[in-house]
Amino acid sequence: MFFRLLLLFTLVPFIELTLLIKLSEWHGFGTTVLLILATGLLGTFLARRQGFQVWWKIRQEMSKGQPPTDSLLEGLCILVAGALLITPGVLTDVVGFLLLWPAFRGLLMQFAKYYLVTHARTAAGRGFTVFHTGTQFPNESRQNETANQRQPQPSRRPSEAEIIDVEFTRKDPPESGQP
């Protein structure tokens, strides 16, 4: 993990700086600065607008009593896009605009869901309990059949044997008037 973070914080700025220098050589310093400012302003406007749309969608889903899982992932993508777009650079701007594009965001969210579900199943194999939400992914039905044969599925409803009815009476010690 440390190596990946080191690459992220050293390699990405180096690539960004190289691209900005080349862009400045091809189109001039002024044009490059204007491009950086324009992408920052446009990215801020688009991220804010899409962020408010997702916020409204989250509120609607919660008022209906539905968990806003997809909308939260969408909001996270928009937040990351906004952060990338206000960061000066060509590569970060391209990734930021891709994250603001709903079609790309949808593909990325499908991949993220698949990744999370497969890793949750791996964790379930090591003894962690995972509840299945009903989202089906390709080739999942065959995996579920073998997984159901290997592991007992957690019950969402307690059985009658698990319910304990208890009554209690509080018995405080008598208070004495002495300290």
C-alpha positions in Angstrom: 0.0 0.0 0.0 2.8 2.4 0.9 4.5 1.7 -2.5 1.2 2.5 -4.4 0.8 5.8 -2.4 4.4 6.7 -3.1 3.8 6.2 -6.8 0.6 8.2 -6.7 2.2 11.2 -5.0 5.4 11.2 -7.0 4.6 9.7 -10.5 1.3 11.6 -11.1 2.7 15.1 -10.3 5.7 14.3 -12.5 3.5 13.3 -15.4 1.3 16.3 -14.8 4.3 18.7 -14.8 5.7 17.1 -18.0 2.3 17.4 -19.8 1.9 21.0 -18.7 5.4 21.9 -19.9 4.8 20.2 -23.3 1.4 21.9 -23.6 3.1 25.2 -22.8 5.7 24.6 -25.5 3.1 23.8 -28.1 0.5 26.4 -27.4 2.2 29.0 -25.2 2.3 29.9 -21.6 -0.8 32.1 -21.6 -3.0 29.6 -23.4 -1.9 26.8 -20.9 -2.8 29.0 -17.9 -6.2 29.9 -19.5 -6.9 26.2 -20.1 -6.1 25.3 -16.5 -8.3 28.1 -15.2 -11.1 27.2 -17.7 -11.1 23.5 -16.7 -11.1 24.4 -13.1 -14.1 26.8 -13.4 -16.0 24.4 -15.7 -15.3 21.5 -13.5 -16.5 23.4 -10.4 -19.7 24.4 -12.1 -20.5 20.9 -13.4 -19.5 19.1 -10.2 -21.7 21.5 -8.1 -24.7 21.0 -10.5 -24.4 17.3 -10.6 -23.7 17.2 -6.8 -27.0 19.0 -6.1 -28.9 16.6 -8.4 -27.5 13.6 -6.6 -28.2 15.2 -3.2 -31.9 15.6 -4.3 -31.9 12.0 -5.5 -30.5 10.8 -2.1 -33.2 12.8 -0.2 -36.0 11.3 -2.4 -34.7 7.8 -1.9 -34.4 8.3 1.8 -37.9 9.8 2.1 -39.3 6.6 0.3 -37.4 4.5 2.9 -34.9 3.1 0.3 -31.2 3.0 1.0 -29.4 5.4 -1.3 -26.5 3.1 -2.1 -26.2 3.9 -5.8 -26.7 7.6 -5.3 -24.0 7.6 -2.6 -21.5 6.0 -4.9 -22.5 8.5 -7.6 -21.9 11.3 -5.1 -18.5 10.0 -4.2 -17.6 9.9 -7.9 -18.7 13.5 -8.3 -16.8 14.6 -5.2 -13.6 13.0 -6.5 -14.2 14.5 -10.0 -14.5 18.0 -8.4 -11.3 17.6 -6.5 -9.5 16.4 -9.6 -10.8 19.2 -11.8 -9.7 22.0 -9.4 -6.2 20.4 -9.3 -4.1 21.9 -12.1 -3.1 19.4 -14.6 -4.1 17.7 -17.8 -4.3 14.1 -16.6 -6.3 14.9 -13.5 -8.7 17.0 -15.7 -9.3 14.1 -18.1 -10.0 11.7 -15.2 -12.2 14.3 -13.5 -14.3 15.0 -16.7 -14.7 11.2 -17.2 -16.0 10.9 -13.6 -18.6 13.6 -14.4 -19.8 11.8 -17.5 -22.8 9.7 -16.4 -22.1 6.8 -18.8 -18.6 6.3 -17.5 -19.7 6.8 -13.9 -22.3 4.0 -14.4 -19.7 1.6 -15.7 -17.3 2.5 -12.9 -20.1 1.9 -10.3 -20.9 -1.5 -11.8 -17.3 -2.5 -11.6 -17.1 -1.2 -8.0 -20.2 -3.1 -7.0 -18.8 -6.3 -8.6 -15.5 -5.8 -6.8 -17.1 -5.1 -3.4 -19.4 -8.2 -3.7 -16.6 -10.5 -4.7 -14.4 -9.3 -1.9 -17.3 -9.5 0.6 -17.8 -13.1 -0.4 -14.1 -13.8 0.1 -14.4 -12.2 3.5 -17.5 -14.3 4.2 -15.4 -17.4 3.4 -13.0 -16.4 6.2 -15.8 -16.3 8.8 -17.4 -12.8 8.3 -21.1 -12.6 7.9 -22.4 -11.0 4.7 -26.0 -10.3 3.8 -26.8 -10.5 0.1 -28.8 -7.5 -1.2 -30.3 -9.3 -4.2 -28.1 -7.5 -6.8 -27.2 -10.1 -9.4 -23.9 -10.0 -11.4 -22.7 -12.1 -14.3 -22.0 -15.7 -13.4 -23.2 -15.1 -9.8 -26.0 -17.7 -9.8 -23.6 -20.6 -10.2 -21.3 -19.2 -7.5 -24.3 -18.7 -5.1 -25.4 -22.3 -5.6 -22.0 -23.7 -4.5 -21.7 -21.1 -1.7 -25.1 -22.0 -0.4 -24.1 -25.6 -0.2 -20.9 -24.8 1.7 -22.0 -22.2 4.2 -25.2 -21.7 6.1 -26.9 -18.5 5.2 -27.6 -16.0 8.0 -31.2 -15.6 9.0 -32.7 -12.2 8.8 -35.5 -13.1 11.2 -34.8 -14.6 14.6 -36.3 -18.0 15.3 -38.7 -18.6 18.2 -35.9 -20.3 20.1 -33.8 -17.1 20.0 -36.4 -14.8 21.6 -36.0 -14.4 25.3 -38.8 -12.7 27.3 -37.4 -11.1 30.5 -39.0 -9.1 33.3 -37.0 -7.4 36.0 -37.6 -5.5 39.2 -35.1 -2.9 40.4 -34.1 -3.3 44.0 -32.0 -0.4 45.2 -30.3 -0.7 48.6 -32.0 1.3 51.3 -30.7 4.8 51.6 -29.3 5.7 54.9 -29.4 9.3 56.1 -25.7 9.1 57.1 -22.9 10.1 54.7 
